Amino acid sequence: MTGLSASNAAQDSYLSEEEKVRYADKALKNVIGKSPAMQKVFNMVRRVSNSDSTILINGETGTGKGLLAKAIHKASYRRKRPFVSINCGAIPENLLESELFGHVKGAFTGATASKVGKFEAANGGTIFLDEIGDMSHDLQVKLLKVLEEQEFEPVGACRTVKVDVRIIAATHRDLEEEVQKGSFREDLFYRLYVIPIRLPALRQRKEDIPLLTQHFLNRLNNKMVSNIQGVSQEAMRIMQNYDWPGNIRELANLLERLAVLKGEDYIEAEDLPQKMLGKNGKRSLPLPECDFGEEGISLSTAVSEFEKSLIYKSLEKTDWVKNKAAKLLKVKRTTLVEKIKRYDLKKCA
């Protein structure tokens, strides 16, 4: 550790567990959620924030991985040191190494001056490597060295830079699957996979949608973008029935659009996008394609095929966890297991 971060760590060692939890709760104030899934995440943050262990946050795009990483930093003893973020998927591969580790003047065409990289800028604090699953193999090797030795060489330099940083990585990819495919190094995966935190998708925490909606509307109203009073019951029902493929980011963008366009009063069902409304504002189950032909169709066969399709989709959505799939379908687990056997359903390899 650097002298300053070691001093901060020593100071935090005198804090009681209650005080550490208070720091964590203060850091988490902008991460909205009361659902069981989010409470599980919050409890994990309270336990791991003050360690130096590497954290890997996994979650779909738009679930708030960056916000959570910043909260973990603010809850740690490194809170007074820098929090540096970089999106590994948004920067061209030939520039990413320089962004991470810096470069010296003349290291490559266009390097007219020396530049400090993100790792050096984060010294004593936390570096957040977003979308780490998009990093090239060559850079994965160099990152592994930093994780192992806490040192690196800037591009074109002969000197070694030692750093003391806490690494938080995030990805929307299944890195275990990427390891199997050969697109992500196994040794780096296990270096990152010290403390995994899974952020649930918005469709998995729909009870948080009213809280999130009010949070975003308050923020918009405070910015004088609008004077929206709230969301009608019918509109909220539709919003909670929608699957939100873009997650919290999609919700925030929708509310901003509606606030700007409507300006005041309540958001009603008819204000919502057509894709959310469906027929008469209600979601309807997808019906299978039916070809009656001249001889008609067997109703029992069509119903069985529809049931089979629903069961398979519920299993895919829950990663083949039968208890969860049974809850989605509102049937007993034993009933679901019987139907899986009857239809000979199997998970695709």
C-alpha positions in Angstrom: 0.0 0.0 0.0 1.0 3.6 -0.4 1.6 5.6 2.7 -1.7 7.5 2.4 -3.9 4.5 1.6 -2.2 2.5 4.4 -2.9 5.5 6.8 -6.6 5.5 5.6 -6.8 1.7 6.1 -5.4 2.1 9.7 -7.9 4.8 10.4 -10.8 2.6 9.2 -9.5 -0.3 11.3 -10.6 1.7 14.3 -14.2 2.1 13.0 -16.8 -0.2 14.6 -18.7 -2.6 12.4 -21.8 -0.3 12.9 -19.8 2.7 11.6 -18.6 0.8 8.6 -22.1 -0.2 7.7 -23.2 3.4 8.1 -20.5 4.5 5.6 -21.7 1.8 3.2 -25.3 2.8 3.5 -24.4 6.4 2.8 -22.5 5.3 -0.2 -25.4 3.3 -1.5 -28.0 6.1 -1.2 -28.1 6.6 -4.9 -28.5 2.9 -5.7 -32.2 2.6 -5.5 -34.0 -0.7 -4.5 -35.8 -2.4 -1.8 -36.4 -5.8 -3.5 -34.9 -8.9 -2.0 -32.6 -9.2 -5.0 -31.1 -5.7 -4.3 -31.0 -6.2 -0.6 -28.8 -9.2 -1.3 -26.5 -6.9 -3.3 -26.4 -4.3 -0.6 -25.5 -6.8 2.1 -22.6 -8.0 -0.1 -21.4 -4.4 -0.6 -21.5 -3.9 3.2 -19.3 -6.9 3.7 -16.7 -6.4 1.0 -16.3 -2.7 0.5 -13.5 -2.2 3.0 -11.3 -5.1 1.7 -8.8 -4.8 -1.1 -10.2 -7.9 -2.8 -10.9 -7.7 -6.6 -14.6 -7.5 -7.4 -16.3 -8.7 -10.5 -19.8 -7.2 -11.2 -21.9 -9.1 -13.7 -25.1 -7.8 -15.1 -27.0 -6.9 -18.3 -26.3 -3.6 -20.0 -28.1 -0.7 -18.2 -28.4 -2.4 -14.8 -26.2 0.2 -13.0 -22.8 -1.6 -12.7 -20.9 1.7 -12.8 -23.1 3.2 -10.1 -22.5 0.2 -7.9 -18.8 0.3 -8.4 -18.6 3.9 -7.4 -20.7 3.1 -4.2 -18.3 0.3 -3.3 -15.4 2.8 -3.6 -17.1 5.4 -1.5 -17.8 2.8 1.2 -14.1 1.8 1.3 -11.2 3.2 3.2 -10.0 4.4 -0.2 -12.9 6.8 -0.5 -10.7 9.9 -0.3 -8.5 8.7 -3.1 -9.3 8.7 -6.9 -12.1 6.6 -8.5 -11.1 6.2 -12.1 -13.4 4.5 -14.6 -12.7 3.2 -18.1 -14.9 1.4 -20.6 -12.7 -1.3 -22.1 -15.3 -1.9 -24.9 -15.6 1.7 -26.0 -11.9 2.4 -26.8 -10.2 1.1 -29.9 -7.8 -1.8 -29.1 -4.7 0.1 -30.3 -5.4 3.0 -27.9 -6.6 1.0 -24.9 -3.2 0.0 -23.7 -2.1 3.6 -23.7 -5.3 4.7 -21.8 -4.7 2.0 -19.2 -0.9 2.3 -18.7 0.0 5.6 -20.2 2.8 6.3 -22.7 6.0 8.3 -23.1 6.5 11.0 -25.8 7.3 9.4 -29.1 6.1 5.9 -28.2 4.0 5.8 -31.3 2.8 8.1 -34.1 0.8 10.9 -32.6 2.4 10.6 -29.1 3.6 14.2 -29.0 3.7 14.2 -25.2 3.9 11.8 -22.3 0.6 10.7 -20.8 -0.3 9.2 -17.4 -2.5 6.1 -17.7 -5.7 5.3 -15.8 -3.9 2.9 -13.4 -1.3 5.5 -12.4 -4.1 8.1 -12.0 -6.0 5.8 -9.7 -3.0 5.1 -7.4 -4.2 4.7 -3.8 -7.8 4.5 -5.0 -10.0 2.3 -7.2 -10.0 1.6 -10.9 -13.2 0.5 -12.5 -12.7 -1.6 -15.7 -16.1 -1.7 -17.3 -16.9 -4.3 -20.0 -13.7 -6.1 -19.3 -15.0 -9.1 -21.4 -14.4 -7.0 -24.5 -10.6 -6.7 -23.8 -8.2 -8.3 -26.3 -6.0 -11.3 -25.4 -2.8 -9.3 -25.5 -4.1 -6.7 -23.0 -5.5 -9.5 -20.8 -2.0 -10.8 -20.4 -0.7 -7.3 -19.3 -3.7 -6.8 -17.0 -2.9 -10.1 -15.4 0.6 -8.9 -14.6 -0.8 -5.8 -12.9 -3.1 -7.9 -10.8 -0.3 -10.2 -9.8 2.5 -7.7 -9.2 0.8 -4.2 -8.9 3.2 -2.8 -11.5 3.5 -2.1 -15.2 5.5 -0.3 -17.9 3.9 2.6 -19.8 3.9 2.2 -23.6 7.4 2.9 -24.9 9.0 3.3 -21.5 11.8 1.4 -19.8 10.7 2.2 -16.3 8.4 0.2 -14.1 5.6 2.0 -12.3 4.3 0.5 -9.0 0.8 1.2 -8.0 -1.6 0.4 -5.2 -5.1 0.2 -6.7 -8.3 -1.7 -5.9 -9.7 -3.3 -9.0 -13.4 -3.5 -9.7 -14.3 -5.1 -13.1 -17.7 -5.4 -14.7 -19.2 -7.2 -17.7 -22.5 -8.1 -19.3 -20.9 -11.3 -20.7 -20.8 -14.7 -19.1 -17.0 -14.8 -18.6 -17.0 -18.5 -17.7 -18.6 -19.2 -21.0 -16.1 -16.9 -22.7 -13.3 -18.9 -21.1 -14.8 -22.1 -22.5 -14.9 -20.5 -26.0 -11.3 -19.4 -25.6 -12.0 -15.7 -25.9 -11.1 -14.9 -22.3 -8.0 -16.1 -20.4 -8.8 -18.6 -17.7 -6.0 -17.4 -15.4 -7.3 -13.8 -15.6 -10.8 -14.9 -15.0 -9.9 -16.5 -11.7 -7.8 -13.5 -10.7 -10.9 -11.3 -11.2 -13.4 -13.8 -9.8 -12.5 -13.2 -6.2 -15.8 -11.5 -5.1 -18.5 -11.9 -7.7 -21.6 -9.6 -7.4 -24.6 -10.3 -9.7 -26.7 -7.2 -10.5 -30.3 -8.3 -11.3 -32.0 -7.2 -14.4 -35.0 -4.8 -13.9 -37.4 -7.5 -15.0 -36.2 -9.5 -12.0 -36.9 -6.7 -9.5 -40.1 -5.2 -10.8 -41.2 -4.2 -7.3 -38.4 -1.5 -7.5 -40.0 0.2 -10.5 -42.2 2.6 -8.5 -39.2 3.6 -6.4 -37.0 4.1 -9.4 -39.7 6.0 -11.3 -40.2 8.4 -8.4 -36.4 8.9 -8.0 -36.0 9.8 -11.7 -39.1 12.1 -11.7 -37.9 13.9 -8.6 -34.5 14.4 -10.3 -36.1 15.7 -13.5 -38.5 18.0 -11.6 -35.6 19.4 -9.5 -33.7 20.2 -12.7 -36.8 22.2 -13.8 -37.2 19.8 -16.8 -40.8 19.2 -15.8 -43.4 19.3 -13.1 -44.7 15.7 -13.3 -46.8 14.8 -10.3 -46.4 11.1 -10.7 -47.6 8.0 -12.6 -51.2 6.8 -12.7 -52.0 3.3 -11.3 -52.8 2.0 -14.8 -49.6 3.3 -16.3 -47.6 1.9 -13.4 -49.3 -1.5 -13.9 -48.2 -1.5 -17.5 -44.7 -0.4 -16.6 -44.4 -3.2 -14.1 -45.6 -5.8 -16.6 -43.1 -4.7 -19.2 -39.8 -6.6 -19.4 -37.4 -3.6 -19.8 -34.7 -5.1 -22.1 -32.7 -1.9 -21.6 -33.1 -2.1 -17.9 -32.8 1.0 -15.6 -31.2 3.0 -18.4 -34.3 2.4 -20.6 -36.6 3.4 -17.7 -34.6 6.6 -17.0 -34.6 7.6 -20.7 -38.3 6.9 -21.1 -39.2 9.0 -18.1 -37.0 11.9 -19.3 -38.7 11.8 -22.7 -42.2 11.7 -21.2 -41.4 14.5 -18.7 -40.1 16.8 -21.5 -43.1 16.0 -23.8 -45.8 16.2 -21.1 -44.3 18.8 -18.9 -46.8 18.5 -16.0 -49.7 16.5 -14.5 -49.6 12.7 -14.3 -48.1 10.2 -16.7 -51.1 8.2 -18.0 -51.3 4.8 -19.8 -51.8 6.5 -23.1 -48.6 8.4 -22.7 -46.5 5.2 -22.8 -45.0 3.8 -26.0 -47.1 1.4 -28.0 -44.7 -1.4 -27.5 -45.5 -1.3 -23.8 -49.2 -1.1 -24.3 -50.0 -4.1 -26.5 -53.7 -4.5 -27.3 -55.9 -2.3 -25.2 -52.9 -1.5 -23.0 -52.6 -5.1 -21.8 -49.8 -7.5 -22.3 -50.8 -10.6 -24.2 -49.1 -14.0 -24.3 -47.5 -14.7 -27.7 -49.7 -17.1 -29.6 -48.2 -19.9 -31.7 -48.5 -19.7 -35.5 -51.6 -21.8 -36.5 -52.2 -23.2 -40.0 -55.7 -24.6 -40.0 -55.6 -25.8 -43.6 -58.5 -27.6 -45.2 -58.7 -30.3 -42.5 -58.5 -28.0 -39.5 -56.2 -28.4 -36.5 -56.2 -30.5 -33.4 -57.0 -28.3 -30.4 -55.3 -30.6 -27.9 -52.1 -30.7 -30.0 -52.0 -26.9 -30.4 -52.6 -26.4 -26.6 -49.8 -28.9 -25.8 -47.4 -27.2 -28.2 -48.2 -23.9 -26.6 -47.7 -25.3 -23.1 -44.4 -26.9 -24.2 -43.2 -23.5 -25.6 -44.2 -21.6 -22.4 -42.4 -24.1 -20.2 -39.3 -24.0 -22.3 -39.2 -20.2 -22.3 -39.7 -20.1 -18.5 -36.8 -22.5 -18.0 -34.5 -20.5 -20.3 -35.4 -17.3 -18.5 -34.5 -18.8 -15.1 -31.4 -20.6 -16.4 -33.2 -23.9 -15.9 -33.7 -23.4 -12.1 -37.0 -25.4 -11.8 -38.2 -23.7 -8.6 -38.0 -20.3 -10.2 -39.6 -21.5 -13.5 -42.4 -23.0 -11.5 -43.0 -19.7 -9.7 -43.1 -17.9 -13.1 -45.7 -20.3 -14.4 -47.6 -20.3 -11.0 -47.5 -24.1 -10.8 -46.0 -26.6 -8.3 -42.5 -27.7 -8.9 -43.6 -31.4 -9.1 -46.1 -30.4 -11.8 -43.4 -28.7 -13.8 -41.0 -31.6 -13.4 -43.7 -34.0 -14.7 -44.4 -31.8 -17.7 -40.6 -31.4 -18.5 -40.4 -35.2 -18.5 -43.6 -35.6 -20.6 -42.3 -33.2 -23.3 -38.7 -34.5 -23.0 -37.4 -30.9 -22.6 -33.6 -30.6 -22.3 -31.2 -27.6 -21.9 -29.4 -26.7 -25.1 -25.6 -27.3 -24.8 
